[in-house]
Structures are given as C-alpha cells and as structure tokens.
Amino acid sequence: MGNTLLEALNVRVVGSGENILVLAHGFGTDQSAWQRIVPLFKPYHRIILYDLVCAGSVNPDYFDFRRYTTLDAYVDDLLNILDALGVDRCAYVGHSFSAMVGILASIRRPELFSKLILIGASPRFLNDKDYHGGFEQAEIEKVFSAMEANYEAWVNGFAPLAVGADVPTAVREFSRTLFNMRPDISLFVCRTIFNSDLRGVLGLVKVPCCIVQTAKDVSIPASVAEYLRTHLGGRTTIEILKTEGHLPHLSAPALLAQLLSRALAR
C-alpha cells in the first residue's frame, strides 16, 4: 500500500485537544463503531480513527491473503499510520482483535503508548490445558463451516449473540458492517484470530493497561480478564462494565464513555 496507507484505511484525525487518542475497532466493524464515543472526546483529544484492512469499508483489493496471515501485519499498519501522522505519544483504545494488535504494537514501540485500554480482549480464544479461552477447537470448526455454507445466515445468528444486550439498533449496526465484509475475507480473518496465541508475550508489555470487560460476554469468559491482569508486564487494572455483550461501544456507549474518561484521566 505504501504512501496510500492513510487513504486506503480511511484514516481520519478529528478533535482539537493536545492529547492524542487512537480508537481501533475490532473484527466485523469499522471506525463507525465509535460514532457515539467520538463526540464526547473531541473537545479534549485529537482522535485518530482508521479502518482495519479487512473492514468492509476498505477496498478488498488491499487485503493481501499472504501478508495478513498473522496479527503482525495489522501491527505494521497501525505503527505505519502513527509514523505517517508524526505521532510520538498516544493513548490507545482497542476493541477485541485490535486490543491484541495494540498489545503487540506496545511491545515493539513502548515509547509510543502512554496507556492501553483494551475492550473485550483475549490473548487466546481456544481452551488449553490450565487455560479457559471459551472455545473448543470443534466448536470453532463449526463456526467456520457455518460461515462458509451460508454467510448471511451466520451473520443473522451471530450478531445478536455478540451484541448480547437487548439493543436492536446495535444488532442492526453490527450486522450491517459484517455484511459489508467480503465473506472470504471475513472467514480468513476469523481463522487468523482463532489461531492466535499471545499468552507467551504478555509479560513483555510494560505500558500501563486497563482491561475493560462487560459483566457477560459470550465471546470471552470473565476469567480471561483476570488472566490478562496477572500476566501483562505493566501496571494493569480491570474495569467491569455493568452491561452485557462484546460490543459495548455499540450497545452501551454512554456507560463506556464514562469508563473511558476515568481510565484516560488516571
């Protein structure tokens, strides 16, 4: 992508504050997922928004199936964006998939990040000996098969489960951005996510972290937040959001914004 990266990934900088805040969306959404959060922080922060290369809002020709086989290529994109914008210090808010991208980026370039706020983060989704990630391999294979067989039906079943809370507007919004993704890219990224295991590098993180977990998330057991707190190398706190679901920025934006304000002020 070279010099076209900022354009290709729809990078936007909004707001007028001195402090720089990066908002990075997760799988199945795009930067519009933050639309109810951004107005509350614009007066106090310069906010950097971008779309992951797999998002439906990005030209699918930019998605290189050979390059994006691991999270490292997504880390490259993030760091290249920050360098292109001349950022030397920022607070980073990453949702789900992008929480893990932020963790890896902070290991590579710790001086860039004042803190990481990690929403719905998991270093590994699959269960392992002495580790409860929430999913067995056979369950995941069924998900992949369902996505391949009938993507539309899979989205219609998955979106309400992921949103969790009874917020029809959030389900519609998440469904819209999932449908915007090309199904083969969506499946490929899903495989990348479920094959990832970052447990071995968590201790290398020295940046302060705030783990944000909802009271009930079908994608991530409560024990994962505690696992992150115990294994991350920097000073780490956990905040439990009194709502359900994996996408609180869609389903409970006011609640999440209050928590983000507190976390950023620390």
Salt bridges, closest charged atoms under 4 A:
ASP64 OD1 - ARG66 NE 3.43
ASP72 OD1 - ARG108 NH2 3.98
ASP76 OD1 - ARG108 NH1 2.70
ASP77 OD1 - ARG67 NH2 3.21
ASP83 OD1 - ARG109 NH2 2.94
GLU111 OE2 - ARG109 NE 3.02
ASP128 OD2 - ARG199 NH2 2.74
GLU173 OE2 - ARG176 NH2 2.73
ASP184 OD1 - ARG182 NE 2.79
ASP197 OD2 - ARG124 NH1 3.27
ASP197 OD2 - ARG199 NH2 2.77
ASP217 OD2 - HIS246 ND1 2.66
GLU226 OE2 - ARG229 NH2 2.58
GLU239 OE1 - ARG262 NH2 3.78
GLU239 OE2 - ARG266 NH2 2.37
